[in-house]
């Protein structure tokens, strides 16, 4: 009765193809990283939810007409509430009885001082909630595809946009060749499909995911530039460029597609020079997009981070929307990678001890 299941779900870093992924059939490289959200779930005599990062302890919740209601006024539970509702809906549609349970969630994606590194905490939280509930109640092991689709749907319903790449990293793990389902398409399908279970079991237009690995002889580094960025604001300004100067935006999409294709070719062939070329081309495409849209995608600190990587024979670029937060670099040897971390530090860039995670949301019995 009291056996608990513990799930650890990785955060993410965007690697190549940012902004372009919001458009049909464009591909993005996203990496799951070894910073985790932990969810522990067990059957109980009454429902209770603890979100330890928000100091929200043992909140009561009810499930009525497939909807989860959490007894709190705190707006920060919205992502968790929607994820619990979708998991409940799916289970009830499958004819499964949901008995009372206790769910506890904690995150290590942000720094202990409260600094946010942009590792995708809401996506990892949603993925961990869905995984925990399906694992506890389904008679068989839930597939990664079902977990991803429920988590992506939950995320899109809550925030009304997004590519789902962060959810994919949290679900599948590894470095992924990902193309987005397109949020508008998914919301339309959700509104016209009679059941959640039929929506997650059908093919999703545009969506694809292919797990890959970073070759052993290429070293991956992450640096934090000391400034958190607002992704939503940056994306809005880029979309404004698309409306006002579509030719410049189309040029960016083409440049991004070529760069990302080169990067993936480097991964598949284990060819460092091709991989570095793809990263450098994507950096250039994003920097030009920033200039064209008049937004600081590559800030002076991110430019410094990338230039230092190139000077040591590697390649660097902003990760995600840019404007601050993290930059990434791929280096040709362990020595060059260690050298880079030192010069980053000398230039006010904080090296993060982050490694790839290849398992995705993984389940650990206690």
N, C-alpha and C positions, 0 to 999 in steps of 0.2 A: 504493500500500500504506500509506504513512504519512500520507496526507491526513487531517487532523483536522477534526472538526466541533465548533464551539463554540455552546453554547446559553445564552442568558441568560433567566432566569425571574424575574418580578417577585414581590415580597412583597405583602402585603395589609393593608388596614385595614377593619374592620367599620364600616359607616356608619349603618345603622338596622335594627331588627328582631332585635337580639340576644336570646338566650334563647328567644324565640318560635319561632325557626327550627328548634329541636329537635323541634317538633311538626308533624304532617302538614299540608301545604297552607298553612303560614304562609310569608310571603315576607320576604326579607332583602335589604338593599342592601349589597354588598361592593365595595370598590374595589381594583384592582391599582395598586401604587405603584412609583415609579422607584428602588427599591433592589432589588438583584438577587442571585440565586444563579447562579453560572456553572458550567457543566459542559463539559468538553472530552473528547471521545472519539475514539479512532482504533483501527483494526485493528493487531494486533501479533503477535509470535511467542509471547508468553506473556501470561497474564492479570495485570493489576495495577490496584489501586484506591488513589487518594490523596485523603484528606479533609484539606485543608490547614488548616482552622480548628481541627482537633483534633491537629495535628502528627502525623497518621498517614500515613506515606509508603509508597507502592508495596507495599501489602499484597497478598499472593497470594490468589487465590480460585479455586474450582473450580465447575463446573456439572455435577451428576450427577442423573439422574432429575428433571430440570426444577428442581432446587433449587440455589440458589447458597450455597456455604459460604465465608465470608471467614475467613482464617486469622489470627484475633486474638481475645483475650479481652475486648476493649473493648466494653462494652454500648452505646456511642454509635453503633455501626454498624447497630443493629437496623432503623431506618427504611430505610437504604440497602440492606441485605441483603434485606428483604422486597420492596422496589421492584424490585431486580435479579431476584429470583426470579419475580415476577409477569410482568415483561417477558419473561424467558426462557421461561416457561411459554407465554405467548401466542405468541411467535415459533415455538417448537417445535411447538405445536398447528397452526400455519399451514404446517408443513413446511419451515421455514427453518432452515438450519444456522447455528449460532452459532460463528464462529471466534474465537480469542483476541483480546482487546481491552484497551486501557488506558483507564481512566476517572479523571478528576480533577475534584474539586468544591471550590469555595470560595464563601464567602458574604460579602456586605456588608450583610446585613440588620440586624446588631447594630452598635453603636458600636465603634470601634477599641479603646476602653478595656474592652470586654467587657459594656457595658450592653445589656440586651435591651429593645427598644422594643415588642415584641409584634407584629412584622410577619409572623409566620407562617413561621418558617424551616424547620421540618420538612416542611410541605406544599410549599414551594417546592423543597426538596431532592428530595423524592420525585417531583415533577412533572418536574424537570430530568433525573433519572435515567431515567425512563420515556421522555421525549422523545428523549434522546440515544440510547438503545438501539434504539428503533423507527426513528429516523432513519438510524442506521448500517446496520441490517440489512434493513429492509423495502424491497422494490423500488419502492414508491410512497410518496408523502407521507402520513404518518399523519394521520388526521382529529383535530381537536381533541376530538371526542366520545370517541374511543377512548382518547386520552391521558388525558382527564379520568377516565374510568371506571376505567382501570387504576390511576391514581394514587390516586383516592378509595378504591378497594377495598384497595389496599396500606396506605393510612393507617388505614383502619377496622380491618383485620385486626391491625395492629400495636398500636393504642391502644384498640381495642374500643368506641370511641364517636366522636362528632364529627359535625358537619353537612356537612362537605365544602365549605363556602363558601370556605375559604382555598385549597383545591385548585382550585376553579373560577376564582378570581381569578388564580391563577398560570397557569392553562391558557389562559383566554379573553382576559384583559386587560379594561381598561375598568371602568366601573361597571355592576354586574350586578344585575338583578332575578332573585333566586335562590330556589328552594324545594328543600329537601333531600330526598334519596332515603330518609332515615331509616336510621340505622346498624343498628338491630335487623333491619329488613327485609333490608338488604343482607347481613348475616352469615348470616341464614337461607337466602337465595338461594344464597350462596356454598357453604354446606354441602350443599345438595341439587342444585346444578347440576353436570352431569358435567364440564364444561370451562370454563376461564376465558374462552376466546374466545366461547363461546355466551352466557355471562353478560354480557360487555361489549357484545355485539351486539344484545341484546334491549332492549326498552323498560324503563326503571326507573320503577316506581310512585312517584308524588309528585314525582320530580325534574323541574325545569324551569330553564332559564337563558335570559335575554334581555339581550344587551348594550345599554347606553344610553350617553349622554355627558352630562357636566356642561356646561350652557350657558356660553358665553364670558363673559357678563356677571355670572356668579356666581363668586366667588373662594373657593377651598378652602384652609383652614389647618389645621395639625396642631401640637399642643403636647404635650410630655411632662411629666408631673407629678412625675417623680423617684422613682417607687416602682413596682416591678414587682409584678404581681398573680398569684395562682395561680388560673387559670381553673377548673381541676378542682374546687378546694375551693368556690368560689363557686357553680358549677353544682350541686354536690351539695346545698348548702344550699337553693338555689331548688327543686330537685326534691323536697326534704323538705316544702317549703311546699305543693307540688302534692299530695302524699300527705295531709298533715294538714289543709289548708284549701283544698280544691279550688275552692271558690267564688271565693276571692281570686285564685287562679291563672287561672281562666277569665276573670275580669274583666281581668286583665293581658293575656291573649291577645287579647281583644276590643279593648282600648285600643291595643295594639301594631299590630294589623291595620289599624285606622283610621288611625293615625299613619303607618305605612309606605305605605299606599295614597295618603295625601295627599302624602307626599314624592315618590312615583313620578309622581303627577299633575303636580307642580311640575316635575319633570325633563322629562316628555314635552311639556308645554305651554310649557317655557322660562319658567315663571312663578315669580319669586323669592319672592313673598309666600307662595304655596302651599308651596313647598319649605321655607321657614323655618318655616311653621306645622307641617309634618310633623315637622321636627327637634325643635321645642319640645315637641310632643305626645309624641313618643317619649321625649324626656328625662324628661318628667313620669311616663310609664308605668313607665320603668325605676327612677326614684327611689322611686316608690310600691312597686314590687316589692321593692326593697332594704329599705324600712322593714318591709313585711309579712313578709319572710323573715329579717329581722334580719341582713342582710349589707350591708357598705358598698359598694354598687355605685357610688354617687356620693359619693366622698370629699370632704372640704372643699376640697382643691386642684382637683379636677375641677369642683366647684360654682363655684369662683372663675373657672376657665377659661371655663365656660359663661356665667356672669353677665356677664363682661367682653365677650364676643361680643354678647350681647343689648343691653348698654348702648350699643354702637356700631352698632346697627341690624341685626345679623345674628342667627344662631342657632348654639348649640353644644350638644354632648352628649358623654358618655363614648363611647369606641370599644371595642367588644368587651365582655368580661365586666365591665369597670369595676374598682373596687377599687384604682385606680392606673393606671399605664401612660399611654396616650395619650388625649387628648380631641381632638375635631375641631370645626371651625366653618365655616360658609358665610357669606360676607360680600357686601354689595351693591355694593362697588366696590373697585378696587385700593387706593385711598387708605385706606379703612376696614380692609382686610386688613392693610396695612402698619402702621397705627395699632395694630391688635389685637396684632400680633407684638411691638410695643414694650411695650405695657402688660402683656402676658403676662410678658415678660422682667423687667419691674420688680416683678412679683409672684411671682418664683421659678419661673415655668413656662418650660421650654426650648422655643423654637420650632424645629421641624424643617423643613429645606428638602426637603419631599417633595411631588412632583407626581404626578398620575394617569399611569398607563402604559396605553396603549390596544392594545398588540400581544400581550400574553400571552407565553407561552414562545416566544421567537423564535430562529431558527436563523441562525448566522453561519458561513460557511465560512472556513477559514484556508488 
